[in-house]
């Protein structure tokens, strides 16, 4: 009787372990996909982008719109669209460092060395 109880307990633990492992794999797979940024991050991302664009381009905050904001773990991307089409849309990549979103690159195209640092789900070609 004791042997049966130990055997059932062993198999329960194996099943629980298997379920937890599968849950971990599903969570990891989901974290590698694009997802809309949550409201708090979205606000911080937009502020970081606007600060960067104002300091490093000819545009002011009311001359651009931001679209396609996406997040993957500690990285984000967005499209910077000039309201008056003076230039093409730019892609901007950000990284979360010490709870602060920082622009790591902005442009219309990027080299392979730079893109290798960006999660594949965020890369825009």
VODRENSE-966567 format. One record per residue: x negated, y, z negated of N, C-alpha, C in turn. Coordinates in steps of 0.02 Angstrom, whole numbers. Each point is the difference from the previous one (the first is absolute). Layout:
<doros>
<doro><n_east>X</n_east><n_north>Y</n_north><n_up>Z</n_up><ca_east>X</ca_east><ca_north>Y</ca_north><ca_up>Z</ca_up><c_east>X</c_east><c_north>Y</c_north><c_up>Z</c_up></doro>
...
</doros>
This chain:
<doros>
<doro><n_east>-41</n_east><n_north>-60</n_north><n_up>0</n_up><ca_east>41</ca_east><ca_north>60</ca_north><ca_up>0</ca_up><c_east>-43</c_east><c_north>63</c_north><c_up>0</c_up></doro>
<doro><n_east>-52</n_east><n_north>-2</n_north><n_up>-40</n_up><ca_east>-46</ca_east><ca_north>58</ca_north><ca_up>-5</ca_up><c_east>-35</c_east><c_north>10</c_north><c_up>67</c_up></doro>
<doro><n_east>-18</n_east><n_north>-54</n_north><n_up>33</n_up><ca_east>-33</ca_east><ca_north>3</ca_north><ca_up>65</ca_up><c_east>45</c_east><c_north>33</c_north><c_up>53</c_up></doro>
<doro><n_east>64</n_east><n_north>-16</n_north><n_up>0</n_up><ca_east>47</ca_east><ca_north>30</ca_north><ca_up>47</ca_up><c_east>6</c_east><c_north>75</c_north><c_up>-13</c_up></doro>
<doro><n_east>4</n_east><n_north>20</n_north><n_up>-64</n_up><ca_east>5</ca_east><ca_north>71</ca_north><ca_up>-17</ca_up><c_east>-62</c_east><c_north>38</c_north><c_up>24</c_up></doro>
<doro><n_east>-59</n_east><n_north>-29</n_north><n_up>-10</n_up><ca_east>-62</ca_east><ca_north>32</ca_north><ca_up>23</ca_up><c_east>-1</c_east><c_north>5</c_north><c_up>75</c_up></doro>
<doro><n_east>23</n_east><n_north>-51</n_north><n_up>34</n_up><ca_east>2</ca_east><ca_north>0</ca_north><ca_up>74</ca_up><c_east>48</c_east><c_north>54</c_north><c_up>26</c_up></doro>
<doro><n_east>59</n_east><n_north>6</n_north><n_up>-31</n_up><ca_east>48</ca_east><ca_north>52</ca_north><ca_up>21</ca_up><c_east>-29</c_east><c_north>69</c_north><c_up>-13</c_up></doro>
<doro><n_east>-31</n_east><n_north>10</n_north><n_up>-58</n_up><ca_east>-30</ca_east><ca_north>64</ca_north><ca_up>-17</ca_up><c_east>-55</c_east><c_north>17</c_north><c_up>50</c_up></doro>
<doro><n_east>-40</n_east><n_north>-49</n_north><n_up>19</n_up><ca_east>-54</ca_east><ca_north>11</ca_north><ca_up>49</ca_up><c_east>29</c_east><c_north>23</c_north><c_up>66</c_up></doro>
<doro><n_east>51</n_east><n_north>-33</n_north><n_up>25</n_up><ca_east>29</ca_east><ca_north>18</ca_north><ca_up>65</ca_up><c_east>36</c_east><c_north>67</c_north><c_up>-3</c_up></doro>
<doro><n_east>30</n_east><n_north>17</n_north><n_up>-56</n_up><ca_east>30</ca_east><ca_north>67</ca_north><ca_up>-7</ca_up><c_east>-53</c_east><c_north>54</c_north><c_up>6</c_up></doro>
<doro><n_east>-56</n_east><n_north>-12</n_north><n_up>-32</n_up><ca_east>-55</ca_east><ca_north>49</ca_north><ca_up>4</ca_up><c_east>-27</c_east><c_north>6</c_north><c_up>71</c_up></doro>
<doro><n_east>-6</n_east><n_north>-55</n_north><n_up>34</n_up><ca_east>-24</ca_east><ca_north>1</ca_north><ca_up>69</ca_up><c_east>49</c_east><c_north>39</c_north><c_up>44</c_up></doro>
<doro><n_east>64</n_east><n_north>-11</n_north><n_up>-8</n_up><ca_east>51</ca_east><ca_north>35</ca_north><ca_up>39</ca_up><c_east>-1</c_east><c_north>75</c_north><c_up>-15</c_up></doro>
<doro><n_east>-4</n_east><n_north>18</n_north><n_up>-64</n_up><ca_east>-4</ca_east><ca_north>71</ca_north><ca_up>-18</ca_up><c_east>-62</c_east><c_north>32</c_north><c_up>30</c_up></doro>
<doro><n_east>-56</n_east><n_north>-34</n_north><n_up>-5</n_up><ca_east>-63</ca_east><ca_north>25</ca_north><ca_up>29</ca_up><c_east>8</c_east><c_north>11</c_north><c_up>75</c_up></doro>
<doro><n_east>29</n_east><n_north>-48</n_north><n_up>35</n_up><ca_east>10</ca_east><ca_north>5</ca_north><ca_up>72</ca_up><c_east>45</c_east><c_north>60</c_north><c_up>17</c_up></doro>
<doro><n_east>55</n_east><n_north>8</n_north><n_up>-37</n_up><ca_east>46</ca_east><ca_north>56</ca_north><ca_up>12</ca_up><c_east>-36</c_east><c_north>67</c_north><c_up>-11</c_up></doro>
<doro><n_east>-40</n_east><n_north>6</n_north><n_up>-53</n_up><ca_east>-37</ca_east><ca_north>61</ca_north><ca_up>-13</ca_up><c_east>-51</c_east><c_north>15</c_north><c_up>55</c_up></doro>
<doro><n_east>-33</n_east><n_north>-52</n_north><n_up>24</n_up><ca_east>-48</ca_east><ca_north>9</ca_north><ca_up>55</ca_up><c_east>36</c_east><c_north>24</c_north><c_up>63</c_up></doro>
<doro><n_east>56</n_east><n_north>-29</n_north><n_up>16</n_up><ca_east>37</ca_east><ca_north>20</ca_north><ca_up>59</ca_up><c_east>25</c_east><c_north>72</c_north><c_up>-8</c_up></doro>
<doro><n_east>23</n_east><n_north>19</n_north><n_up>-59</n_up><ca_east>22</ca_east><ca_north>68</ca_north><ca_up>-12</ca_up><c_east>-58</c_east><c_north>49</c_north><c_up>11</c_up></doro>
<doro><n_east>-59</n_east><n_north>-18</n_north><n_up>-23</n_up><ca_east>-59</ca_east><ca_north>42</ca_north><ca_up>10</ca_up><c_east>-17</c_east><c_north>8</c_north><c_up>73</c_up></doro>
<doro><n_east>6</n_east><n_north>-53</n_north><n_up>40</n_up><ca_east>-14</ca_east><ca_north>5</ca_north><ca_up>71</ca_up><c_east>50</c_east><c_north>44</c_north><c_up>35</c_up></doro>
<doro><n_east>64</n_east><n_north>-6</n_north><n_up>-18</n_up><ca_east>52</ca_east><ca_north>42</ca_north><ca_up>30</ca_up><c_east>-13</c_east><c_north>73</c_north><c_up>-17</c_up></doro>
<doro><n_east>-16</n_east><n_north>14</n_north><n_up>-62</n_up><ca_east>-14</ca_east><ca_north>70</ca_north><ca_up>-20</ca_up><c_east>-60</c_east><c_north>27</c_north><c_up>37</c_up></doro>
<doro><n_east>-52</n_east><n_north>-40</n_north><n_up>8</n_up><ca_east>-59</ca_east><ca_north>23</ca_north><ca_up>37</ca_up><c_east>17</c_east><c_north>14</c_north><c_up>73</c_up></doro>
<doro><n_east>39</n_east><n_north>-43</n_north><n_up>30</n_up><ca_east>19</ca_east><ca_north>10</ca_north><ca_up>70</ca_up><c_east>41</c_east><c_north>63</c_north><c_up>8</c_up></doro>
<doro><n_east>44</n_east><n_north>14</n_north><n_up>-48</n_up><ca_east>40</ca_east><ca_north>60</ca_north><ca_up>4</ca_up><c_east>-42</c_east><c_north>62</c_north><c_up>-11</c_up></doro>
<doro><n_east>-52</n_east><n_north>-4</n_north><n_up>-41</n_up><ca_east>-41</ca_east><ca_north>59</ca_north><ca_up>-14</ca_up><c_east>-43</c_east><c_north>19</c_north><c_up>60</c_up></doro>
<doro><n_east>-10</n_east><n_north>-46</n_north><n_up>47</n_up><ca_east>-40</ca_east><ca_north>16</ca_north><ca_up>59</ca_up><c_east>42</c_east><c_north>31</c_north><c_up>55</c_up></doro>
<doro><n_east>65</n_east><n_north>5</n_north><n_up>-9</n_up><ca_east>43</ca_east><ca_north>28</ca_north><ca_up>51</ca_up><c_east>13</c_east><c_north>74</c_north><c_up>-13</c_up></doro>
<doro><n_east>18</n_east><n_north>36</n_north><n_up>52</n_up><ca_east>20</ca_east><ca_north>70</ca_north><ca_up>-8</ca_up><c_east>64</c_east><c_north>3</c_north><c_up>-40</c_up></doro>
<doro><n_east>6</n_east><n_north>51</n_north><n_up>-38</n_up><ca_east>62</ca_east><ca_north>13</ca_north><ca_up>-35</ca_up><c_east>7</c_east><c_north>74</c_north><c_up>-9</c_up></doro>
<doro><n_east>61</n_east><n_north>25</n_north><n_up>-4</n_up><ca_east>8</ca_east><ca_north>72</ca_north><ca_up>-13</ca_up><c_east>-30</c_east><c_north>17</c_north><c_up>-67</c_up></doro>
<doro><n_east>-33</n_east><n_north>55</n_north><n_up>-5</n_up><ca_east>-30</ca_east><ca_north>21</ca_north><ca_up>-63</ca_up><c_east>55</c_east><c_north>19</c_north><c_up>-49</c_up></doro>
<doro><n_east>-11</n_east><n_north>-14</n_north><n_up>-65</n_up><ca_east>51</ca_east><ca_north>19</ca_north><ca_up>-49</ca_up><c_east>2</c_east><c_north>76</c_north><c_up>-6</c_up></doro>
<doro><n_east>52</n_east><n_north>26</n_north><n_up>-32</n_up><ca_east>12</ca_east><ca_north>72</ca_north><ca_up>-1</ca_up><c_east>-57</c_east><c_north>39</c_north><c_up>-32</c_up></doro>
<doro><n_east>-28</n_east><n_north>-27</n_north><n_up>-53</n_up><ca_east>-55</ca_east><ca_north>36</ca_north><ca_up>-35</ca_up><c_east>-61</c_east><c_north>2</c_north><c_up>45</c_up></doro>
<doro><n_east>-19</n_east><n_north>-58</n_north><n_up>28</n_up><ca_east>-58</ca_east><ca_north>-1</ca_north><ca_up>45</ca_up><c_east>12</c_east><c_north>43</c_north><c_up>62</c_up></doro>
<doro><n_east>60</n_east><n_north>-3</n_north><n_up>27</n_up><ca_east>16</ca_east><ca_north>39</ca_north><ca_up>59</ca_up><c_east>-10</c_east><c_north>74</c_north><c_up>-12</c_up></doro>
<doro><n_east>21</n_east><n_north>24</n_north><n_up>-57</n_up><ca_east>-9</ca_east><ca_north>70</ca_north><ca_up>-17</ca_up><c_east>-75</c_east><c_north>17</c_north><c_up>-5</c_up></doro>
<doro><n_east>-38</n_east><n_north>-42</n_north><n_up>-34</n_up><ca_east>-72</ca_east><ca_north>11</ca_north><ca_up>-8</ca_up><c_east>-36</c_east><c_north>-4</c_north><c_up>68</c_up></doro>
<doro><n_east>22</n_east><n_north>-46</n_north><n_up>42</n_up><ca_east>-30</ca_east><ca_north>-8</ca_north><ca_up>67</ca_up><c_east>13</c_east><c_north>63</c_north><c_up>42</c_up></doro>
<doro><n_east>61</n_east><n_north>23</n_north><n_up>-1</n_up><ca_east>16</ca_east><ca_north>60</ca_north><ca_up>39</ca_up><c_east>-39</c_east><c_north>61</c_north><c_up>-24</c_up></doro>
<doro><n_east>-8</n_east><n_north>8</n_north><n_up>-65</n_up><ca_east>-39</ca_east><ca_north>56</ca_north><ca_up>-27</ca_up><c_east>-73</c_east><c_north>-6</c_north><c_up>22</c_up></doro>
<doro><n_east>-29</n_east><n_north>-60</n_north><n_up>-4</n_up><ca_east>-69</ca_east><ca_north>-10</ca_north><ca_up>20</ca_up><c_east>-9</c_east><c_north>15</c_north><c_up>75</c_up></doro>
<doro><n_east>48</n_east><n_north>-23</n_north><n_up>41</n_up><ca_east>-4</ca_east><ca_north>13</ca_north><ca_up>72</ca_up><c_east>5</c_east><c_north>74</c_north><c_up>15</c_up></doro>
<doro><n_east>49</n_east><n_north>33</n_north><n_up>-29</n_up><ca_east>8</ca_east><ca_north>72</ca_north><ca_up>13</ca_up><c_east>-61</c_east><c_north>40</c_north><c_up>-22</c_up></doro>
<doro><n_east>-28</n_east><n_north>-16</n_north><n_up>-58</n_up><ca_east>-61</ca_east><ca_north>33</ca_north><ca_up>-23</ca_up><c_east>-57</c_east><c_north>-10</c_north><c_up>51</c_up></doro>
<doro><n_east>-7</n_east><n_north>-62</n_north><n_up>23</n_up><ca_east>-53</ca_east><ca_north>-16</ca_north><ca_up>47</ca_up><c_east>10</c_east><c_north>37</c_north><c_up>67</c_up></doro>
<doro><n_east>61</n_east><n_north>-3</n_north><n_up>26</n_up><ca_east>14</ca_east><ca_north>31</ca_north><ca_up>65</ca_up><c_east>-10</c_east><c_north>76</c_north><c_up>-4</c_up></doro>
<doro><n_east>24</n_east><n_north>31</n_north><n_up>-52</n_up><ca_east>-8</ca_east><ca_north>73</ca_north><ca_up>-7</ca_up><c_east>-74</c_east><c_north>20</c_north><c_up>-4</c_up></doro>
<doro><n_east>-40</n_east><n_north>-39</n_north><n_up>-35</n_up><ca_east>-71</ca_east><ca_north>16</ca_north><ca_up>-8</ca_up><c_east>-41</c_east><c_north>-17</c_north><c_up>62</c_up></doro>
<doro><n_east>22</n_east><n_north>-50</n_north><n_up>39</n_up><ca_east>-43</ca_east><ca_north>-27</ca_north><ca_up>53</ca_up><c_east>28</c_east><c_north>6</c_north><c_up>70</c_up></doro>
<doro><n_east>53</n_east><n_north>39</n_north><n_up>10</n_up><ca_east>27</ca_east><ca_north>7</ca_north><ca_up>67</ca_up><c_east>28</c_east><c_north>71</c_north><c_up>9</c_up></doro>
<doro><n_east>26</n_east><n_north>11</n_north><n_up>59</n_up><ca_east>29</ca_east><ca_north>66</ca_north><ca_up>15</ca_up><c_east>72</c_east><c_north>6</c_north><c_up>-22</c_up></doro>
<doro><n_east>30</n_east><n_north>-54</n_north><n_up>-25</n_up><ca_east>70</ca_east><ca_north>-1</ca_north><ca_up>-17</ca_up><c_east>13</c_east><c_north>20</c_north><c_up>-72</c_up></doro>
<doro><n_east>58</n_east><n_north>30</n_north><n_up>-10</n_up><ca_east>24</ca_east><ca_north>13</ca_north><ca_up>-68</ca_up><c_east>53</c_east><c_north>-53</c_north><c_up>-16</c_up></doro>
<doro><n_east>21</n_east><n_north>-1</n_north><n_up>-62</n_up><ca_east>47</ca_east><ca_north>-52</ca_north><ca_up>-22</ca_up><c_east>66</c_east><c_north>1</c_north><c_up>38</c_up></doro>
<doro><n_east>23</n_east><n_north>59</n_north><n_up>20</n_up><ca_east>65</ca_east><ca_north>2</ca_north><ca_up>35</ca_up><c_east>-7</c_east><c_north>-11</c_north><c_up>75</c_up></doro>
<doro><n_east>-59</n_east><n_north>-14</n_north><n_up>25</n_up><ca_east>-10</ca_east><ca_north>-12</ca_north><ca_up>72</ca_up><c_east>-7</c_east><c_north>-75</c_north><c_up>17</c_up></doro>
<doro><n_east>5</n_east><n_north>-43</n_north><n_up>-51</n_up><ca_east>-6</ca_east><ca_north>-72</ca_north><ca_up>11</ca_up><c_east>56</c_east><c_north>-37</c_north><c_up>-35</c_up></doro>
<doro><n_east>11</n_east><n_north>-60</n_north><n_up>23</n_up><ca_east>45</ca_east><ca_north>-46</ca_north><ca_up>-36</ca_up><c_east>-38</c_east><c_north>-66</c_north><c_up>-9</c_up></doro>
<doro><n_east>17</n_east><n_north>-34</n_north><n_up>-53</n_up><ca_east>-32</ca_east><ca_north>-64</ca_north><ca_up>-15</ca_up><c_east>51</c_east><c_north>-56</c_north><c_up>11</c_up></doro>
<doro><n_east>-21</n_east><n_north>-52</n_north><n_up>34</n_up><ca_east>44</ca_east><ca_north>-57</ca_north><ca_up>13</ca_up><c_east>-37</c_east><c_north>-64</c_north><c_up>-11</c_up></doro>
<doro><n_east>36</n_east><n_north>-55</n_north><n_up>-1</n_up><ca_east>-27</ca_east><ca_north>-68</ca_north><ca_up>-1</ca_up><c_east>-46</c_east><c_north>-13</c_north><c_up>-59</c_up></doro>
<doro><n_east>15</n_east><n_north>27</n_north><n_up>-57</n_up><ca_east>-42</ca_east><ca_north>-14</ca_north><ca_up>-59</ca_up><c_east>8</c_east><c_north>-73</c_north><c_up>-20</c_up></doro>
<doro><n_east>-56</n_east><n_north>-35</n_north><n_up>-4</n_up><ca_east>-1</ca_east><ca_north>-71</ca_north><ca_up>-18</ca_up><c_east>-55</c_east><c_north>-11</c_north><c_up>-51</c_up></doro>
<doro><n_east>10</n_east><n_north>-50</n_north><n_up>-43</n_up><ca_east>-49</ca_east><ca_north>-18</ca_north><ca_up>-51</ca_up><c_east>-17</c_east><c_north>-74</c_north><c_up>4</c_up></doro>
<doro><n_east>-63</n_east><n_north>-15</n_north><n_up>-15</n_up><ca_east>-23</ca_east><ca_north>-69</ca_north><ca_up>-9</ca_up><c_east>-51</c_east><c_north>3</c_north><c_up>-56</c_up></doro>
<doro><n_east>15</n_east><n_north>-31</n_north><n_up>-54</n_up><ca_east>-40</ca_east><ca_north>0</ca_north><ca_up>-61</ca_up><c_east>-23</c_east><c_north>71</c_north><c_up>-17</c_up></doro>
<doro><n_east>-65</n_east><n_north>15</n_north><n_up>4</n_up><ca_east>-24</ca_east><ca_north>67</ca_north><ca_up>-19</ca_up><c_east>-14</c_east><c_north>43</c_north><c_up>61</c_up></doro>
<doro><n_east>29</n_east><n_north>-16</n_north><n_up>57</n_up><ca_east>-8</ca_east><ca_north>40</ca_north><ca_up>61</ca_up><c_east>68</c_east><c_north>23</c_north><c_up>25</c_up></doro>
<doro><n_east>-1</n_east><n_north>56</n_north><n_up>36</n_up><ca_east>61</ca_east><ca_north>25</ca_north><ca_up>31</ca_up><c_east>-17</c_east><c_north>32</c_north><c_up>67</c_up></doro>
<doro><n_east>50</n_east><n_north>6</n_north><n_up>42</n_up><ca_east>-9</ca_east><ca_north>35</ca_north><ca_up>64</ca_up><c_east>63</c_east><c_north>40</c_north><c_up>15</c_up></doro>
<doro><n_east>-8</n_east><n_north>50</n_north><n_up>43</n_up><ca_east>57</ca_east><ca_north>41</ca_north><ca_up>21</ca_up><c_east>-18</c_east><c_north>30</c_north><c_up>67</c_up></doro>
<doro><n_east>51</n_east><n_north>26</n_north><n_up>34</n_up><ca_east>-10</ca_east><ca_north>35</ca_north><ca_up>62</ca_up><c_east>13</c_east><c_north>74</c_north><c_up>-13</c_up></doro>
<doro><n_east>-47</n_east><n_north>41</n_north><n_up>22</n_up><ca_east>6</ca_east><ca_north>72</ca_north><ca_up>-6</ca_up><c_east>22</c_east><c_north>26</c_north><c_up>69</c_up></doro>
<doro><n_east>60</n_east><n_north>28</n_north><n_up>2</n_up><ca_east>29</ca_east><ca_north>23</ca_north><ca_up>63</ca_up><c_east>6</c_east><c_north>76</c_north><c_up>0</c_up></doro>
<doro><n_east>-35</n_east><n_north>34</n_north><n_up>48</n_up><ca_east>8</ca_east><ca_north>72</ca_north><ca_up>4</ca_up><c_east>71</c_east><c_north>18</c_north><c_up>25</c_up></doro>
<doro><n_east>33</n_east><n_north>46</n_north><n_up>-33</n_up><ca_east>68</ca_east><ca_north>19</ca_north><ca_up>20</ca_up><c_east>0</c_east><c_north>31</c_north><c_up>69</c_up></doro>
<doro><n_east>-47</n_east><n_north>45</n_north><n_up>13</n_up><ca_east>-10</ca_east><ca_north>25</ca_north><ca_up>68</ca_up><c_east>-56</c_east><c_north>-43</c_north><c_up>30</c_up></doro>
<doro><n_east>14</n_east><n_north>-38</n_north><n_up>52</n_up><ca_east>-49</ca_east><ca_north>-48</ca_north><ca_up>25</ca_up><c_east>-61</c_east><c_north>32</c_north><c_up>32</c_up></doro>
<doro><n_east>-44</n_east><n_north>26</n_north><n_up>-42</n_up><ca_east>-63</ca_east><ca_north>29</ca_north><ca_up>22</ca_up><c_east>-52</c_east><c_north>-55</c_north><c_up>10</c_up></doro>
<doro><n_east>3</n_east><n_north>-50</n_north><n_up>-43</n_up><ca_east>-45</ca_east><ca_north>-57</ca_north><ca_up>3</ca_up><c_east>40</c_east><c_north>-64</c_north><c_up>-6</c_up></doro>
<doro><n_east>-34</n_east><n_north>-56</n_north><n_up>10</n_up><ca_east>32</ca_east><ca_north>-65</ca_north><ca_up>-9</ca_up><c_east>11</c_east><c_north>-14</c_north><c_up>-74</c_up></doro>
<doro><n_east>43</n_east><n_north>-48</n_north><n_up>-14</n_up><ca_east>8</ca_east><ca_north>-23</ca_north><ca_up>-69</ca_up><c_east>-66</c_east><c_north>-28</c_north><c_up>-25</c_up></doro>
<doro><n_east>-12</n_east><n_north>7</n_north><n_up>-65</n_up><ca_east>-59</ca_east><ca_north>-29</ca_north><ca_up>-31</ca_up><c_east>21</c_east><c_north>-53</c_north><c_up>-50</c_up></doro>
<doro><n_east>-42</n_east><n_north>-49</n_north><n_up>-7</n_up><ca_east>10</ca_east><ca_north>-51</ca_north><ca_up>-51</ca_up><c_east>-45</c_east><c_north>20</c_north><c_up>-59</c_up></doro>
<doro><n_east>26</n_east><n_north>-7</n_north><n_up>-60</n_up><ca_east>-40</ca_east><ca_north>16</ca_north><ca_up>-59</ca_up><c_east>1</c_east><c_north>-60</c_north><c_up>-47</c_up></doro>
<doro><n_east>-58</n_east><n_north>-18</n_north><n_up>-24</n_up><ca_east>-7</ca_east><ca_north>-56</ca_north><ca_up>-47</ca_up><c_east>-21</c_east><c_north>26</c_north><c_up>-68</c_up></doro>
<doro><n_east>29</n_east><n_north>-29</n_north><n_up>-52</n_up><ca_east>-15</ca_east><ca_north>20</ca_north><ca_up>-68</ca_up><c_east>-17</c_east><c_north>-61</c_north><c_up>-41</c_up></doro>
<doro><n_east>-35</n_east><n_north>12</n_north><n_up>-55</n_up><ca_east>-17</ca_east><ca_north>-53</ca_north><ca_up>-47</ca_up><c_east>14</c_east><c_north>25</c_north><c_up>-71</c_up></doro>
<doro><n_east>26</n_east><n_north>-43</n_north><n_up>-41</n_up><ca_east>14</ca_east><ca_north>17</ca_north><ca_up>-70</ca_up><c_east>-62</c_east><c_north>-15</c_north><c_up>-41</c_up></doro>
<doro><n_east>-30</n_east><n_north>53</n_north><n_up>-28</n_up><ca_east>-59</ca_east><ca_north>-6</ca_north><ca_up>-42</ca_up><c_east>13</c_east><c_north>36</c_north><c_up>-65</c_up></doro>
<doro><n_east>-7</n_east><n_north>-35</n_north><n_up>-55</n_up><ca_east>13</ca_east><ca_north>29</ca_north><ca_up>-67</ca_up><c_east>68</c_east><c_north>34</c_north><c_up>-3</c_up></doro>
<doro><n_east>51</n_east><n_north>-34</n_north><n_up>26</n_up><ca_east>69</ca_east><ca_north>24</ca_north><ca_up>0</ca_up><c_east>9</c_east><c_north>65</c_north><c_up>39</c_up></doro>
<doro><n_east>-44</n_east><n_north>13</n_north><n_up>48</n_up><ca_east>3</ca_east><ca_north>60</ca_north><ca_up>42</ca_up><c_east>-5</c_east><c_north>-21</c_north><c_up>73</c_up></doro>
<doro><n_east>48</n_east><n_north>21</n_north><n_up>42</n_up><ca_east>-3</ca_east><ca_north>-15</ca_north><ca_up>71</ca_up><c_east>-49</c_east><c_north>47</c_north><c_up>33</c_up></doro>
<doro><n_east>-48</n_east><n_north>-29</n_north><n_up>38</n_up><ca_east>-52</ca_east><ca_north>38</ca_north><ca_up>33</ca_up><c_east>-1</c_east><c_north>-18</c_north><c_up>74</c_up></doro>
<doro><n_east>-4</n_east><n_north>50</n_north><n_up>42</n_up><ca_east>-4</ca_east><ca_north>-12</ca_north><ca_up>72</ca_up><c_east>-69</c_east><c_north>-28</c_north><c_up>17</c_up></doro>
<doro><n_east>0</n_east><n_north>-56</n_north><n_up>36</n_up><ca_east>-63</ca_east><ca_north>-31</ca_north><ca_up>21</ca_up><c_east>-13</c_east><c_north>10</c_north><c_up>74</c_up></doro>
<doro><n_east>51</n_east><n_north>20</n_north><n_up>38</n_up><ca_east>-10</ca_east><ca_north>12</ca_north><ca_up>71</ca_up><c_east>63</c_east><c_north>27</c_north><c_up>32</c_up></doro>
<doro><n_east>-11</n_east><n_north>44</n_north><n_up>50</n_up><ca_east>56</ca_east><ca_north>27</ca_north><ca_up>38</ca_up><c_east>-23</c_east><c_north>8</c_north><c_up>72</c_up></doro>
<doro><n_east>42</n_east><n_north>-20</n_north><n_up>47</n_up><ca_east>-18</ca_east><ca_north>8</ca_north><ca_up>70</ca_up><c_east>50</c_east><c_north>-35</c_north><c_up>46</c_up></doro>
<doro><n_east>-17</n_east><n_north>1</n_north><n_up>64</n_up><ca_east>42</ca_east><ca_north>-33</ca_north><ca_up>49</ca_up><c_east>-26</c_east><c_north>-69</c_north><c_up>18</c_up></doro>
<doro><n_east>-63</n_east><n_north>-14</n_north><n_up>-16</n_up><ca_east>-29</ca_east><ca_north>-67</ca_north><ca_up>9</ca_up><c_east>-56</c_east><c_north>-8</c_north><c_up>-51</c_up></doro>
<doro><n_east>-16</n_east><n_north>-63</n_north><n_up>-15</n_up><ca_east>-50</ca_east><ca_north>-16</ca_north><ca_up>-50</ca_up><c_east>-45</c_east><c_north>-55</c_north><c_up>26</c_up></doro>
<doro><n_east>-62</n_east><n_north>0</n_north><n_up>-21</n_up><ca_east>-46</ca_east><ca_north>-52</ca_north><ca_up>21</ca_up><c_east>12</c_east><c_north>-64</c_north><c_up>-41</c_up></doro>
<doro><n_east>-26</n_east><n_north>-55</n_north><n_up>26</n_up><ca_east>11</ca_east><ca_north>-65</ca_north><ca_up>-32</ca_up><c_east>-30</c_east><c_north>-4</c_north><c_up>-70</c_up></doro>
<doro><n_east>-56</n_east><n_north>33</n_north><n_up>-12</n_up><ca_east>-31</ca_east><ca_north>-1</ca_north><ca_up>-66</ca_up><c_east>46</c_east><c_north>31</c_north><c_up>-52</c_up></doro>
<doro><n_east>32</n_east><n_north>56</n_north><n_up>17</n_up><ca_east>46</ca_east><ca_north>32</ca_north><ca_up>-46</ca_up><c_east>62</c_east><c_north>-44</c_north><c_up>-10</c_up></doro>
<doro><n_east>28</n_east><n_north>-25</n_north><n_up>54</n_up><ca_east>61</ca_east><ca_north>-40</ca_north><ca_up>-5</ca_up><c_east>-10</c_east><c_north>-65</c_north><c_up>-39</c_up></doro>
<doro><n_east>-62</n_east><n_north>-25</n_north><n_up>-1</n_up><ca_east>-14</ca_east><ca_north>-61</ca_north><ca_up>-38</ca_up><c_east>12</c_east><c_north>10</c_north><c_up>-75</c_up></doro>
<doro><n_east>-3</n_east><n_north>62</n_north><n_up>-23</n_up><ca_east>11</ca_east><ca_north>16</ca_north><ca_up>-70</ca_up><c_east>74</c_east><c_north>7</c_north><c_up>-17</c_up></doro>
<doro><n_east>42</n_east><n_north>7</n_north><n_up>50</n_up><ca_east>72</ca_east><ca_north>11</ca_north><ca_up>-8</ca_up><c_east>36</c_east><c_north>-66</c_north><c_up>5</c_up></doro>
<doro><n_east>49</n_east><n_north>-15</n_north><n_up>-44</n_up><ca_east>38</ca_east><ca_north>-62</ca_north><ca_up>7</ca_up><c_east>31</c_east><c_north>-6</c_north><c_up>71</c_up></doro>
<doro><n_east>-2</n_east><n_north>-60</n_north><n_up>27</n_up><ca_east>24</ca_east><ca_north>-11</ca_north><ca_up>68</ca_up><c_east>72</c_east><c_north>22</c_north><c_up>10</c_up></doro>
<doro><n_east>41</n_east><n_north>-7</n_north><n_up>-52</n_up><ca_east>71</ca_east><ca_north>18</ca_north><ca_up>6</ca_up><c_east>10</c_east><c_north>75</c_north><c_up>10</c_up></doro>
<doro><n_east>-49</n_east><n_north>41</n_north><n_up>-18</n_up><ca_east>7</ca_east><ca_north>72</ca_north><ca_up>7</ca_up><c_east>-32</c_east><c_north>28</c_north><c_up>64</c_up></doro>
<doro><n_east>-41</n_east><n_north>-40</n_north><n_up>31</n_up><ca_east>-37</ca_east><ca_north>25</ca_north><ca_up>58</ca_up><c_east>47</c_east><c_north>16</c_north><c_up>57</c_up></doro>
<doro><n_east>-9</n_east><n_north>60</n_north><n_up>27</n_up><ca_east>41</ca_east><ca_north>22</ca_north><ca_up>57</ca_up><c_east>-48</c_east><c_north>7</c_north><c_up>59</c_up></doro>
<doro><n_east>17</n_east><n_north>-34</n_north><n_up>54</n_up><ca_east>-45</ca_east><ca_north>2</ca_north><ca_up>58</ca_up><c_east>31</c_east><c_north>39</c_north><c_up>55</c_up></doro>
</doros>
